Amino acid sequence: MILGLIFLPLTASIFQNFYDKGYIFSKTIGMAFLSYSIFLFGILKLLPFTIITIILLLAVFLFINLFIAIKIRPLATSGLLRSLKLIIFEEFMFLGGLLFWSYIKAHEPTINGLEKFMDFGFVNSILRSTYFPPLDMWYSPFPINYYYFGHLVTAVLTKLSGISPYVTFNLMIATLFAFCFSSSFSIGFNLLKPTLSRFRFKKNMALGFVTAFLVSLAGNLHVIYAFFKPYNVENPKPFWELPFSLVQTNSYWYANATRFIPFTIHEFPLYSWVVSDLHGHVLDIPFVLLTIALLLQVFLSFSQPSTTQAQISKLKSQSHSLKLKVFSFELWFYTLRFALYALLLAFMLAVMYMTNAWDGLIYFLLSILVIAIILRMKKISFYYVLLAITILGVGFFVFSLPFSINFKPFVSGVGVICAPDFLTELKQLGPFLFEKDHCQRSAWWQLAILYGFFYFFVSVFIFTLFKKVKSHNSRQHAKYQSAIEQLNNRTMNSEIFILLLISLSTLLIIIPEFIYVKDIYPAHYRANTMFKLVYQAFIMLSIVSAYVLVTTQGIKKFAAPLFKKIIYVGYFLVSVSLFTLVLLYAQFAINSYYRDVKEYVGLDGLTYLKTSRPDDYDAILWMNENISGQPVILEAQGDSYTDYERISANTGLPTVMGWLVHEWLWRGTYNEVAPRASEVQSLYEGTDMGIVQDLIQKYRIQYVYIGGLEREKYPRLYEKKFAEIGDVVYQRGTVTMYKIRNDSS
C-alpha cells in the first residue's frame, strides 16, 4: 500500500481515462520501478542490495511523484477525489484477496514439491546478493541463466518487509492472487465508461467482479469429467463416450485439466495459485494485467476525438507536405504524448521479458496491434506506426539490456509440426527445424473442452457486433465503409479492444498446432510453447468472456420477434451453466491440494522439515543466521523434483551441481553439466587427496555438508579427509559441516 501511495500521482497521470485513475496499478508500477532501479544499480555495481538502498530509492521516487502531483498533472491527480469511494473499495478488495489466499495457503505452506526448490533458491540467492546478476545456487560460480526478475521483486518485498523468506514465499503467492483479482476487477470496470446512472455504475461493478472471478478463480470445461467415469490420462476420450457417474466427483483429479492434451501443458492462473510454484509465468501476472490496462488506456485516450486531433485533421487537409505533417508544432504535443506512452510500454515489455520471456513478445505484438488500429481509426500517418515500433523496439532493447548481457537463451530453433518428408530430410532451414515423428496435434474436441467456454461468448460477441454494424448501416443509409470506420463512428472503442484480445488469443491457441520452440524435451517438444502461449490466451479470453457475459444482454433484440424469449432464455441458461462449471473447478482443485482446507498450519514454508528432516531443519536455520555472503557449499547432487539440493535451495548458498535436468535446460547442453555430478561423487567418496583438493579449488568450495541424504546417496562416503583439510563448524544429530581451511582450498 505504501508503494502504491508513493506512485499514485504518476499512475493517475497515466490512467487518465480510468474512473479509478488506475489506483490498484500504482502498486504494480511501484514494484516494477523500484525493483528495476535496484536491479540496474546492482548490475552497474553502484548501489548494493540493502534496505538502505531501498529506502533511498523510495525517497527519490516519492519526491518525483510529489513533483508530478504539484507541478505537472494537478488536474489528473485531483480527479482521484471523485473516485475515492471506489479506490477505498479496491484497497479493501486487495486486502481481502491477500487474506483469503493467505488463509488457503496456510493449510499447505510446504516449500517442497514441483519446482518450489528452484524458485525458493532463486529468491534466497538474490537475498544474499550484494550486486547483480545473482549467482545460480545450483551451478557455482555462474549467474542465474533464467528469467528471475519476478524473484527479484519477491526479494525486494522480503527485504523491505523484514519478514522471513520462509513466510514471504507463501505471502507472495497470496499477494499475486490479490493483484490478479483486483487488477482484473479494475480492467473489467473500466471497459465500460461509468456514468452518474446508478444502473450503469452497477453494470461496471458487475463487469469488474465477473472479470476478476474468471481471470483469478476459473478453470476450463474439463471439470465436466468429474461427472463421468475416469479415463486413461495418456489416452483421453470425449466425455460423451464415458459412462455418466456422479459418484466420480470425489475422485476427480484437478491437474488433468492442465494436461488434457497428451505431451502438453495448458495451465491457467487458478492452477498456479493452487500448486503455488513461484514461477515466472505466475510472478508476471501483475505486470501482464498492468500492460493490458495500459494498452486499454492508450486505446481509450488516443481513439477518442480531441482538440489536438481536430488540429491534426485540419493540418492534414491543408498540406500535402510530409515534412509539414510530421514536424509541425500542432503535432508536437500529440507526438510527445504518444511517444511517452510507447516508452512506458517498452519498459513494461522489458520487465515482462525479464520475468517470463514469452510474455514480453506476446504483448509486444498486442501493443503493435493496438497502436496500428488507433492510427487506422484516426487516419493518422503510417509513420506514427513506424515511430511507435521504433520506440517499442529500441526501448525494449535498452531496458532489457542489463538482463540480456548476462543471459544466454536456451532455445535452439523453431520446429515445424508434421513437416513433409522432403523437409525432414533437409532437417533445418535457417531457424526452422524439420524433425521426424514430430506430428502432435490437438483433437478438435480437446480444444473445445479447454476453450469452449470462451468461444461460446466469442461467438455471441461476433454475432451481436455484426448485427450492430448492420443495423447502423441500415439506419444511416451510408455507403460502404470498413468495419473499423463503422465501429469508430459508433465510438465502440471497448468492442474494438475486445476484438483485438480475441484475435491475439486465437492466434496463440493456433500456433502450437503448427510450430513449437525447440528445447531439450524430446517427447514433450511442444509443451512449453503451448504452455506459455495459452496461459496468456486464457487471461485475455477471460476478460473477453466477462465483457460479453455482462454487456451482451441485447442478444434477444437481434432475434426474430417470435423467438426472442426462447433465444434469450436459452442464452441465459447456457451462460449460467458454463459459468458455474468453470468456477466449480476451484472447489475441486483447492480441496484436493489443501486437504479440504481443514488443517491450518501457518505460512512458514519450512515447518515440514521439522518432522521430515529435523537435523537438516536445524542446520539450515543455523546457516542462515551464521553464514553471510555466498560461499560455495558442497552437498549431495540429485535429480530434478527430488529432495536433493534442499540446503542450497533453502539458504541461497551456491553448490557445485543442482538439479541436472534444470541445469541442462538453462545451460543448453548436457555435456557441460553432467560431469559435475560425478565430480560431486568424487568429492564425497574419493580417497585421493590430490584429486579432492583440485576439485575444491576448482569450485572454490568453502563448506562441506554431510547429512542424511549425503550418506544415502554416497554409501562409500569418506568423511575422514574433510577432517584433515577442514574444521567442524556445526554438528548436530546426523549433520556435520566442515569449513575448509584456507591453506587447503
N, C-alpha and C positions, 0 to 999 in steps of 0.2 A: 504494500500500500504506500509505503514511503517512496519507493522508486516511482510508482505511478504518479504521486502528487508532485514530485520533483519535475517530471517530464510532461505534466499536464498542459502547460502553455504551448509547448511545441506540438503536442498531439492535437490540441484544439485548433491550432493554426492549420494543421494538415487536413483534419477531418471536418472541414467547414460545412459540408453538405450532410453530415450525420447529425441527427437530432440530439444524440448524447455526446456530440463532439468527439466520438471515438474514445470515451473515457477509459473503457476497460483495456483498450490497446495501449494506453500510456504505460501500463505495467510491462507489456511485452517490449515496447520501444525502449523503456528504461533498461531492461535486461540486455537487449541487443547492443545498445550504445555503450553501456558500462562494461559489459564483458568484452566487447570488441576493443575498447580502449585499453583495457588491462592486457588483452592478448597482444595488441600492437606494441605497446610499451615493453611488454615482456619479450617479444620477438626481437625488438631493437636493443634489448638489454639496457633500457633507460630507467625503468622503474621495476622493482621487484614485486612479486605477487604476495603482498602483505595486506593486512587490514588497514594500515596507514595509507597505502596507495589507494585502496578502495574508497576510503573516506575523503581523501584529497580529490579524487576524480569526481565523486558525488558533489563536493563543494563547487567544483568548476561547472558541472552541469546545472547545478542549482542557480548559479549566477547567470548562466546563459539563458535559462528558461525565465528567470525574473526579467531579464532584459527584453525577451520576446514579449512577455505579458505586458510590460510597461511601455515599451517604445515601439515595437514593430507591429504586433497584432492585438491591440487592446479590444477592438470590436469583436474579433473572433473569440477571445477568451471571455469577454463579458457575456457572450451567449450561453455560457455554462450555467448561469443563474436560472435561465429559463428551463433548463433540463435537470435541475438539482434533484428533484424527486426521483427521476429515472436513474440518475447517477448513483444516488444512495441505494436505490433498489439493486442496481448492478453490483455494487460493492458487497451488499449482503448476499447476493446470488453467488459471487465468487467465494465468499467465506463459507456459505452453505455447501458449495461443491467441494471445497477443501476439507471441511469437517466430515462430509458424507463419505468421501473415498478414504480419508484417513481412518475412519471407523471400520470400513470394509477391509482395508489393508491390514489393520491391526489384528485381524483374525488369521492372517498368514503372512507375517513380515519377513520370512526367511530370505536372506540374500544368498540363495543357492538354487541350482537348477537352471536349465536352459542356458542363457548366456549372461546371467547375473554376475558371475565371477569376472567376466570380461568388462562389463560396464562399470562395476564397482572398482575394479582395478584401475580403469582409466581415471575415474574420479579421484581415487586416492593418490595416484601418481601425480595428477595435476595439483592436488592439495599440497604435496611435498615439494613441488617445483618452485624455484626462485625465479627463474626465467623460462622462456619457451623456445622451441617446442618441448613438450613434456616427454619424458622417457617412456618407452614401451616396457611395462613391468614384466613382460614375458620374452624379451629379446634384447638383453643388455649387450652393448650400451647404446642402442639405436633409438631414435624417437618413434613415437606412435605413428604408424602409417595407416591411419584410418580417419574417419570423419568425427572429430572429437570436440567440435565447438559447443555442442549441447552439453557435453560432460563438463566443459569449462564453465558454462553458465551454472551448472549444478554446484561446481566447486566454489564459484564466486558467491552464490547464495549461502552455501555452507559456511564459508569463512566470514561472511558478513553477519550471519545469524549467531555464530558461535556455538551451534548445535553439533553434536557428534555426527560424523558421516554415516554411522550405522543407522541413525534415525533419519537423516536428511535424504538418504537414498529412497526411503519409502515416502517421506514427505514430498519429494519431488514428483513422484507418480501422482500423488493426490493433488499437488499444485498444477500439474499438467492437465489433469481432469478438470479442475476448476477453470483453467484457462480455456480449455476446449468448450466447455458448456457455456460460459459467459461470453466468450468471443463469438461463438456461433449464434447466441441469442442476439448480440449486437448486429451482426451481419443480417440476420433474418429481419429484425426490427426495422433496419434502415433500408431494406429493399423496397419498402413502401414509404412514401413520404407522409409523415404524420401530419394530421390536421387538428383543428380545435374540436372536431367532431368526436364525441365520446365513443361512438360506434367504431369509427375509423381507427382511433387510438387503441381500442381493444383488439382490433384486427392486427395492428402492428405487434401488440404483445403476444397474440396467439401465434403469429408467424415466427416471432423470436423464440418462443418456447418450443414449437414444433421443430424448428431448425436445430435448436440445442439438443433436444432429445434424439433426433435422428442421427446427427453427427456423433454424439457422445455415447449414446446408450443403445443404439440399434444394431442388430445383426443382419443377416440376409435370410432368404426364404428357406435355407437349408433346415431351419428349425422344424419344418413340416415333417421331416423324417422322424421326429420324436413320436409321431403318432402311427408309425409303421414298424414292422419287424426289422431288426438291424440288417445291414447289407455288408458285404465284404469290402472294406475300405480300399483295398487295392483294385477292386473291380466294381465301382459304384453302379447302381441301376436307377432308372427313373422311379420316383416314389409310387407311381401308379402301377408299377409291376410288382410291388411288395404287398403282403397282406396287412390290412389295417389292424392296429392293436394299440389301444390306449394304455395298456399295461407297460409298454416300452418307454413311456416318458421318463421313468426313473432311471433307465439305463442309457439315455441319450448322452453322447459324448460331444461336448460343445466344440472341441478342437477340430472335429471333422468338417465343420463349416469353413475352415480356413485351409483344408487340404482335400477338398471335394474332387477337384480335377487331379488325377494322379500325377505325381512328379512335379507338382507346382505348389505355390504358396499364394493365397489371396486373402490376406488379413484385412482388418479394419480397426478403428480406434478402440471399440469396446473390448475386443480380444486383447489389445495391448494393455488396457487398464487391468484386466483380469490376470494375465500372466506376469505383468509387472517387470518386464525387462526394460531397463533404462537405455533403450537403443536409439540410434539416430533418428529413425522414422517417427518415433514417439516424441523425442525431445524437440523435433522440428514442428510439431503440430501448432504451437502458439505462433511461430513465425509464418507458417503456411496460412493460417487464418488471418494474421495481420496483413499478409501480402494480398490475399483475396479482398479484404476490406479496403486496402489501399487502392487496388485496381477498381473497385466499385466506386470509391471516392473520386478517382481520376475520371471515370466514366461519367459520373453524375456532374462533375464540375465542368468538364470540357464539352459535353454533348448538349448542354443547355444554352439557349441564347443568352448573350451578354452584350453590354455596350462595346466592349473590346471586339467582340465578334462582329458586331454591326459595322464597326470601323474597318475591320479587315475585309469584309464583303464589299464595302464601298470602294476601298482602295483597289481591290482586285478588279472591279468592274471598270475602273478608270485607267488602269495601267496594263500594258502588255509587256512591261519590262520585268524579267525575272529578278534582276538586282533590286528593283524598287520594291517588289513583293517581299523579298527576304530581309532587306536591310532598312526598311522604312521605320521611322520612330514609332508609328502606330502598332507595328508588330513587335516592338522590342519587349514590352511588358508581357505580352502573351507568350512570346518565345521563352523569356526568362522563367516564367511560372511553369511552363511546360517542361523546361529543362530541369528545374529543381525537382519536380515530381519524378522525372525519369532517373535523376541521380539517386533519389531516395529508393526507388525501385531497384536500381542497380546494387545499392548497399544491401537491401533485403535479399536479393537473389544470391549475393555472395555469402551472406550469413546462412542461408538455406543450403548452399553448396557445401559449406564447411561443416554443416550439421548432418546433412544427408544429401549427398551429391545429386542424386536424381531429381530431387525437388527443385533445386536451382534451375535445372534445364527445363523441367516441366513448366514452371511458372515464368521462365524467360519466354517461352512460346506463348503462354497466355497473355503476357504483357504486350508482346508484339501484336497479337490479335486484337486486344482492346484498343491499343493506340491506332492501329490501322483502321478499325471500324469507326472510331471517333473522327478521324481525319476524313474518312469517306463520307460520313454523315454531314460533316460541316463543309465539305467541298474545299478543304484546305490543301495546299500544295503537297504533292507526294514527297517533296524534300523534307517535310517535317517527319515523315516516317523514317527517312534516312537519318535525320538528326536524332530521333529517338533511339533507333537501333544502335547508332554510334555511341550515344551516351550510355545506353544499357550495356553494350559490349565492352567499351573501354572502362566504364565504371566497375562493372563486374570483375574484369581482369585486375584492375588496380586494387580493389577492396579484398579480393581473394588471394592476391599475390603473396602476402605474408604467410598464408597457409600453404599455398601451392609450391613454394620454393622448397618445402620440406616434405612434400607429399608425392609419392610415385603411384599413379593409377595402376590398379591390378586388373585391368581389362585388356584382353588380347585380340579383340576384333568383334565384328558383328556377324552372327551366324544367320543363315537363311534356312528357314524351316521347310522341309520337303523339297529340297533343291533337286532339280532334274539330274539324271545320271551323268550327262556330259559335263555338268558343272562340278559334281563330286569328284570326278577325275581330275579336274583342274585344281580343286581343293581351296584355293584362295585367289581372290582378285581384289587388290587394294585392301581396304579394311574388311571386306566381306569374306566370310568363311562358308564353305560348302562341304558339310560333314555328312558322311554316310550314316544311314539309320537314325537321322535326326528329323523325325517327322511326327512329332507330337502335336496334336490339335485338339481343341476342346469340342465336345459334342454340343449341339445347339441347346439341348435340354439342360446341360450343365450350366451353360451361360445364362439360360432363362431362370434357373433356380437361384443363381448367385446375384443376378441383376434384374430379374423380372419385376421386382418391387419398383425399382427406379424407372424402368422403361414403360411401365403402365402409366405413370404420371407424365413421363416424357411424351408419350403418345397423346395423352389428353391435352398437354400443353401445345403440341404442334397442331392438333385439331382446332383448338379454340383460337390459336394465333392466326391460322389460315382463315377462319371464319371472321375474325375481327378485320383483317385486311380486306377480305372480300366485301364485307359489309360497308367498310369505309369507302371503297371504290364505287359501290353502287349508289351510295348517298351523295357523293361528290361529283359523280359523272366525270371523274378525272380520266385523263389519258393514262396510258400505261406508264408506270414508274417502277423502279427497282423496289424490292421488298424493304431494303434498308431505308430508302427515302420515304416510303409509306409509313413505316414504323416511326421514323423521325417526325413526320408530320403529326402523328398522334402522340408524340412525346412519350413513347412507350420504352423508356430507357431501361427500366428494370427487365422487361421482356427480352431486350436485345442482349443484355448482360447474361441473363439466364440461358439464352440461346448459345452464347459463346461457351459457357460452362458445359452445356450438353455436348457441343461439338468436340471440345477437347477431351472430355471424359470418354466419349465414344471412341475417339482415336486411341486413347490409352488402353482401352479394353481390347481393341482390334490388333494393335501392334504385336503383342506376344503370340498371336496366332500365325504370324508371318516371319518375324525376326526375333533374335534374342542377343543379348550381350554376353560374350563368351567369358566364363570364369573357370574355376578348377573342378566344378562338379560335373561328372560325366553323365549320369542318368537324369539329374535334375537341372539340365542345362538352361531351361527357360524359367526356372523357379524364381530367381532373383529379379529377372526382368519383369515378369508378371507381378511379383510382389510389390516392387517399388512403384509401378505404374498404376495398378488398380487400387492401391491404397489411397492415392490421391483422387482417383476417379470416384471412389466411394464417398470421400468428403464432399467433392463438388456436386455429385448427384444427390447427396442428402440435402444439400442446400436447395437444389432444383426441386426435389420432390416436396419439400416443406412449402416452398413458394406455391407450387401448383395445388397442393392439398388445401391450403388456406385461401388462395385467391381465385381459384377456378370454380367458383360456385355457380358461375353463369353458364355452365355446360348445358343446362336444361333449356336456356333461351335459344340455343342454336339447333335444337331438335324440332321436328315437326310437331305441331300442337297436340296431336293425338298421343304422341309417345313421350311428351315432356316429363310427366311424372314418373313413368316407368324407367326412363333413361336416368333421371336424376336419382331415383331411389336405388337403382342398380349400381350407379357410380358411387353413391354414398356407402352402400353395403360392402362393395369390393374394397373401397378405400379403407374403411374401418377394419375389415378383416386382415388386409395386408399390413396395415399399421400395427395391429395387435400382434401379428405373427413376428414381425421383425423386432418388436420390443420384448416379446416373450423370451427371446434368446438370452437377454440379460439375466433372467431368473435362472435358467439352466446353467449358464456359464459361471455366475457368481456363486451359486450354491455348490456347484461341483468343485471349484477351485478352493473355496473358502469354507468347505465342510458345513454347509447350511448356515454359516455365519453364527455359530453357537459358542465357539471357544475364543474368547478375547485374550490376546497375548500381549499386545502393545506394538510399538513401532520400532523397537530395537531389532534390526535385522540380523544381529549376531547372536541372539539369545539361543538359537538352535544348537550352537556349538557347545553350550554349557552341558548339554546332555549327550550329544553325539560324539564330540571330541573335546572334553573338558580341558585336557592338557594343552591342546592347540589354542583353545579359547584364552586361557591364562597367558600363554606365550605371546599371542597376538596383541593383547592389551598391554603387556609389558613392552613389546617392541614399539608400539605406537606412542608410548609415554617416554621411552628412554633412548630411542634411536632417531636422530634428526637427519635431515637431508635424504639422499637416496643412495646409500652404499649398496653394493650388489650382495645379494644373499643367495646361497645355494640351497635349493630344495628339490624334492623329487619331481621328475617330469612325467606327465601323464597325458592321456588322450583328452580330446575336447569333450565337454559336457560331463566331466567327471569331477570328483572332489580334489583332484590334484591341482596344484598352484593355489591352494587356499591361503598360503602365507603371503605371497606376492599380491594376490587379489585384495586381501583384507588389510594390507599395510601400505600398498603402493611402492614397496621396495622392489627394485628390479631383480629378476633372477635370470639364469643363463638361458633357459628354454621353457616356454609355457605350453599351452595347448597347441599341438602340432598342426592340425588342420587349419586352425585360425591363422597361425603364423604363415602357413603355406599360402593361404589366400592373400594375406596382407603383403607378403614379400614377393608373390608372383612366381615362386619357384620352389619345388620340393627339395632340390639338390642342395640348396643353401641352408635350409632349416633342419633337415633330417639328421645330419651328422652331429648336431648339438645334443640330441637325445642320447646317443651312445657316449658322448663325452661326459654328460652328467653321470651316466652309469659308471664310467671310468673314475670319475672323481670320488664316488661313494665306495666302489668296490675295489678300486685299484690299489696295488701294493707297491708299485714303482714310484717312489717319492719324486723322482725327476719328472716323470710324466704328470703327476698330480700338481706339482708346483708350477710347471709350464702352463697347465690349464688354468690354474688360479691366477697367474699373471695375465694370461690371455684375456680372461673375462673380468679381471680386476675384482675378484671375489674378496669380500671383507668379512662376511659372516657365513657360517655353515650351520644349517638347521637339520637336526636329526629328531624326528618324531615317529609316530606310529606308522604313517604312510611310507616314510622312508625305509623303515625296517621291513615293511611288507613288500615294497617294490624291489628292494635290493637285498635279498636274503644273505648275500656274501659281503654285506657292508663291513668295511674295515675301518672302525672308528679310531683305533689307536693312533693312526697317522695324524689325525686332526689335533690330538693332544700334543703331538710333537711340534706342530707348526702354529698352534694357536692356544688361546686361553678360554676356559669355560666362563662365559659371561651370564649364562642363565641355565638353570637346571631345576626341573620340577616334574615329577611323575615320569612319564615316558619321554619327555622332551629334554634334549641337551642342545645348547647352542654355543658354538665356538666363535671367537673373534680371531681372525688370522693376524699374527704378528707382522709388523711392517717389514722386518728383515726377511720374512718368509714369502711375502707376496710381492 
